[in-house]
Amino acid sequence: MLRAAEGAVFGDITRASPIVVRLDGSPETGPATLSAEDFPGACYMFWSTYQRKRDAILPGQTCQMQFHSRAWDFPDVQVGGEAISVERSFHYAASALWLLLRLGGVGARVRRGGGVLRAAELPAGWPESVPSPVSRATEPDRLAAELADGLKAIRRSVPWQTSAPATVSSFDVLHPDVSQIFVADRTFPTWWEALDWSGRQLQEFRRSHVSDAGTIAELLTRGRMTVRRIQRAILGLPMVFFFKSMFEELTAKGVPDRDARRRASATVAPQRGLGRASPLIVRVVPLACEPQQYAVTMQLFRSRFLPDPQISVKPQDRSVRPVSVDAPENHLLIDAWFDFVREEGTRLTPVEMV
């Protein structure tokens, strides 16, 4: 039913979408000019962009979006007992846009604080049944309440049953049984400082779970692993391990830098495909106050991590054979992350979804 509804609204191989989206404007792009000394947490969150000096749309850029239905008639599509007309398609597309603006984003680092979009003003002709995409929240608690009210309004406008999935789904589902949203009770004067705080917290948390690193080091030095599950993989794949102490020990013995780096490195990756995004989403959200302040939201979707029960540990040294280990079977490590943030002194306000 979900695919049929998606096709009715956004089009599929049998018909075009009755909804048109146009973007106007040329946001400024460029490499992120970050200082690892001033913003180590931000560099950690954006490590791939930062290390490779990739271009990105810079914070604070604007563009205009035109969002409307087509002028000619489209036949209704029957989905789950509802006739999805052009008018209903516009409603559902507006709801999807609200979710993108308030809970999602775009781009390669969207789950690590980047790619957040913000509506500057209420669009003309916005459906009355869909919450306003413009945030009026001036503090974290109000942001949590605003998100909760918006989710409830969208849920009420959908005629289909909204019970939790009977089995673990392969895609993200917004339901309190299989997802959580928290707003951190902190504000920051700049986007970079909010991102930096988030990165410092996540980096410190990952450092406190060193057992996985020891397991990978055992494979590189002894050619075997005693632990059969890499728990940190739940934070996203691929994961690259580089052991600086091992590298320095090898170079001190006269091993060339290139060979030493290869022997001190390994990658944890899915057995199929290139990667798996983290089910943890960290967003930096501007608040509607003067002077400008920013908040941080954290979201967890408890969907199926991978289609395969195992993942691969691949040493860069080809003389060491890759090893298959069990993939994470739950999200307990991310639950521990939420507890870690609380223990560090930050209250997390839950966003109610029912």
C-alpha positions in Angstrom: 0.0 0.0 0.0 2.8 2.4 0.8 4.4 2.0 -2.7 1.0 2.6 -4.3 0.4 5.8 -2.3 3.9 7.0 -3.1 3.4 6.3 -6.8 0.0 8.2 -6.7 1.6 11.3 -5.2 5.2 11.3 -6.6 4.7 9.3 -9.8 6.1 5.9 -10.9 6.9 4.1 -14.1 3.2 4.1 -15.1 2.3 7.8 -14.6 3.8 11.2 -13.9 3.4 12.9 -10.5 0.6 15.4 -10.3 2.9 17.5 -8.1 5.6 19.9 -9.4 8.5 21.1 -7.4 10.8 23.9 -8.7 13.8 25.4 -7.0 15.1 28.9 -7.8 18.3 30.4 -6.7 22.0 29.6 -6.5 23.2 29.1 -2.9 26.8 29.7 -2.3 29.0 26.6 -2.1 32.6 26.0 -1.0 34.7 23.9 1.2 34.0 24.0 5.0 36.7 26.2 6.6 36.9 24.4 9.9 39.7 24.5 12.5 40.3 21.2 14.2 41.5 23.1 17.3 38.5 25.4 17.5 35.8 22.9 16.4 37.1 19.3 16.9 33.6 18.0 17.3 32.4 19.6 14.1 35.4 18.2 12.2 34.5 14.8 13.6 30.9 15.0 12.4 32.1 16.2 9.0 35.2 14.1 8.7 34.8 13.1 5.1 33.9 16.6 3.9 36.6 18.2 6.1 39.4 15.8 5.2 38.8 16.0 1.5 37.9 19.7 1.3 34.6 18.9 -0.5 32.4 21.7 -1.6 29.1 22.0 0.2 26.2 24.5 0.4 27.4 26.8 3.2 25.2 27.6 6.3 22.7 30.4 6.0 22.1 30.1 2.2 18.7 30.6 0.8 16.6 29.6 -2.3 13.0 29.7 -3.3 10.8 26.6 -3.8 7.7 26.5 -5.9 5.4 23.7 -5.0 2.1 23.2 -6.8 -0.2 20.7 -8.6 -0.3 20.3 -12.3 -3.0 22.3 -14.3 -4.6 19.3 -16.0 -6.7 16.5 -14.5 -5.2 13.3 -13.2 -7.4 10.2 -12.6 -7.8 9.2 -8.9 -5.8 6.3 -7.6 -7.4 3.9 -5.2 -5.1 3.1 -2.3 -6.3 1.3 0.9 -9.9 2.2 0.3 -9.2 5.9 -0.4 -9.4 7.7 -3.8 -6.2 9.8 -3.9 -7.1 12.8 -6.1 -4.8 15.6 -7.2 -6.0 17.6 -4.2 -5.2 14.8 -1.8 -1.8 14.3 -3.6 -1.0 17.9 -2.9 -2.0 17.4 0.8 0.3 14.3 1.1 3.2 16.0 -0.7 2.9 19.0 1.6 2.9 16.6 4.6 6.1 14.9 3.2 7.7 18.4 2.8 6.8 19.2 6.4 8.6 16.0 7.5 11.6 16.8 5.4 11.8 20.3 6.8 11.2 19.5 10.4 12.8 16.0 10.8 14.9 15.4 7.8 17.4 17.1 5.4 19.5 16.6 2.3 23.1 15.7 1.6 25.8 13.3 2.5 26.1 14.4 6.2 22.4 14.8 6.9 22.5 12.3 9.8 25.4 14.1 11.4 24.1 17.7 11.6 24.3 18.8 8.0 21.7 19.4 5.3 19.0 20.9 7.5 16.4 22.9 5.6 14.3 25.7 7.1 11.1 27.4 5.8 11.5 31.2 6.2 7.8 32.0 5.7 4.4 30.2 5.3 3.9 29.5 1.5 0.8 30.9 -0.1 -1.8 28.2 -0.6 -0.4 25.9 2.1 -3.1 23.3 3.0 -4.9 24.1 6.2 -4.8 20.5 7.3 -1.0 20.4 7.2 1.0 22.0 10.1 2.9 25.2 9.2 6.4 24.4 8.1 7.6 27.6 9.8 8.9 27.0 13.3 7.8 29.5 16.0 9.6 27.7 18.8 12.0 29.9 20.8 13.4 27.3 23.2 14.1 23.5 23.2 11.0 22.5 25.2 8.7 24.5 22.9 10.4 22.9 19.9 9.6 19.4 21.3 6.0 20.4 21.8 5.8 22.0 18.3 7.1 18.8 16.7 4.7 16.6 18.7 1.7 18.8 17.7 2.8 18.7 14.0 3.2 14.9 14.0 -0.2 14.4 15.6 -1.9 16.7 13.1 -0.3 14.8 10.2 -1.3 11.5 11.7 -4.9 12.6 12.1 -5.1 13.6 8.5 -4.1 10.2 7.2 -7.1 7.8 6.8 -5.0 4.6 7.1 -4.3 2.6 10.2 -1.1 3.8 11.9 -0.2 0.9 14.1 3.4 -0.3 14.6 4.8 -2.7 12.0 4.2 -6.4 12.9 7.8 -7.2 11.9 11.0 -5.1 11.8 10.7 -3.0 8.7 13.5 -2.3 6.2 12.7 1.4 6.1 12.2 4.1 8.8 8.7 4.3 10.4 7.5 7.2 12.5 5.7 5.3 15.3 6.5 5.5 19.1 7.1 1.7 19.2 9.9 1.8 16.6 11.3 5.4 16.7 12.2 8.1 19.2 12.9 11.8 18.9 14.6 13.9 21.6 15.4 17.6 21.9 18.5 18.4 23.9 17.9 21.0 26.6 20.7 23.3 25.4 21.0 26.3 23.1 24.0 27.6 21.2 24.7 31.0 19.6 26.0 29.6 16.3 25.3 26.6 14.1 29.0 25.6 14.3 28.9 25.5 18.1 25.8 23.3 18.2 27.4 20.9 15.7 30.7 21.0 17.6 29.0 20.1 20.9 27.1 17.2 19.2 30.3 15.9 17.7 32.3 16.1 20.9 29.6 14.1 22.7 29.4 11.4 20.1 33.2 11.2 19.8 33.6 10.8 23.5 30.9 8.2 23.7 32.5 6.2 20.9 35.9 6.4 22.6 34.4 4.9 25.8 33.5 1.8 23.8 37.0 0.5 22.9 36.3 -3.3 22.8 35.5 -3.2 19.1 38.8 -1.5 18.3 40.7 -4.1 20.4 39.0 -6.8 18.4 40.0 -5.3 15.1 43.6 -4.8 16.3 43.7 -8.5 17.3 42.8 -9.4 13.7 45.6 -7.1 12.3 48.3 -8.4 14.6 47.3 -12.1 15.1 45.1 -12.8 12.0 42.1 -13.9 14.1 39.3 -12.4 16.1 37.8 -13.8 19.4 34.8 -11.5 19.4 32.1 -12.3 16.8 30.1 -9.0 16.8 31.1 -5.4 16.1 28.6 -3.4 18.2 29.7 0.0 17.0 28.7 -0.9 13.4 25.1 0.1 14.5 26.4 3.7 14.2 26.8 3.3 10.4 28.9 1.5 7.8 31.5 1.5 6.5 33.7 2.1 9.5 37.4 2.7 9.0 39.8 1.7 11.8 43.4 3.2 11.9 45.7 2.3 14.8 48.2 5.1 15.2 50.3 3.3 17.8 50.5 0.2 15.5 51.5 2.5 12.6 54.3 4.2 14.7 55.6 0.8 16.0 55.9 -0.4 12.4 57.6 2.7 11.1 60.0 2.6 14.0 61.0 -0.9 12.8 61.8 0.5 9.3 58.5 -0.4 7.6 57.8 2.2 4.9 54.9 4.6 5.8 52.6 3.3 3.0 53.0 -0.3 4.0 52.7 0.5 7.7 49.5 2.5 7.2 48.0 -0.4 5.3 49.0 -3.0 8.0 47.5 -0.7 10.7 44.1 -0.2 8.9 40.9 -2.1 8.4 37.4 -1.4 7.2 34.1 -2.8 8.5 31.5 -2.9 5.7 28.3 -4.7 4.7 28.6 -7.9 2.8 26.5 -6.4 0.0 26.4 -2.8 -1.0 28.7 0.1 -0.1 27.3 1.1 3.2 24.5 1.6 5.7 23.5 5.0 7.1 23.3 5.3 10.8 19.8 4.9 12.3 20.8 7.8 14.6 20.1 11.2 13.2 21.5 14.4 14.8 20.0 17.7 13.6 21.0 21.3 14.3 17.8 23.3 14.4 17.6 27.2 14.3 15.2 28.6 16.9 12.8 31.5 16.2 14.4 33.9 18.6 16.6 37.0 18.7 19.5 36.9 19.0 19.6 33.7 16.9 20.0 30.5 18.9 20.3 26.8 17.8 19.0 23.6 19.3 19.9 19.9 18.7 17.5 17.1 18.1 18.4 13.4 18.1 16.3 10.8 16.3 16.4 7.0 16.3 14.6 4.7 13.9 14.6 1.0 14.9 14.4 -0.4 11.4 16.2 -3.5 10.2 19.9 -2.7 10.1 21.0 -4.9 7.2 19.4 -7.6 5.0 22.3 -9.9 5.9 23.0 -11.3 9.3 26.8 -10.7 9.0 29.2 -8.0 8.1 32.8 -8.1 6.8 36.0 -6.9 8.5 38.5 -6.2 5.7 42.2 -5.5 6.6 43.9 -3.3 4.1 46.9 -5.6 4.3 45.9 -8.3 1.8 48.0 -10.9 3.5 45.4 -10.9 6.3 42.2 -12.6 5.3 38.9 -10.8 5.7 36.6 -12.1 8.5 32.8 -12.3 8.6 31.2 -11.4 12.0 27.7 -10.9 13.2 25.9 -7.7 12.5 24.4 -5.8 15.4 21.0 -7.3 16.2 19.6 -4.4 18.3 19.9 -0.7 19.0 21.1 -0.9 22.6 24.3 1.0 21.8 22.3 4.0 20.6 20.1 3.8 23.7 23.4 3.9 25.7 24.3 7.0 23.8 21.1 8.8 25.0 22.0 7.7 28.5 25.5 9.0 28.1 24.2 12.5 27.0 22.0 12.6 30.1 24.8 11.6 32.4 26.9 14.4 30.9 24.3 16.8 32.3 21.9 17.4 29.4 18.2 16.7 29.7 16.6 15.1 26.7 13.0 16.1 26.1 11.0 13.4 24.2 8.8 14.3 21.3 5.4 12.6 21.8 4.1 10.9 18.7 0.6 9.7 19.9 
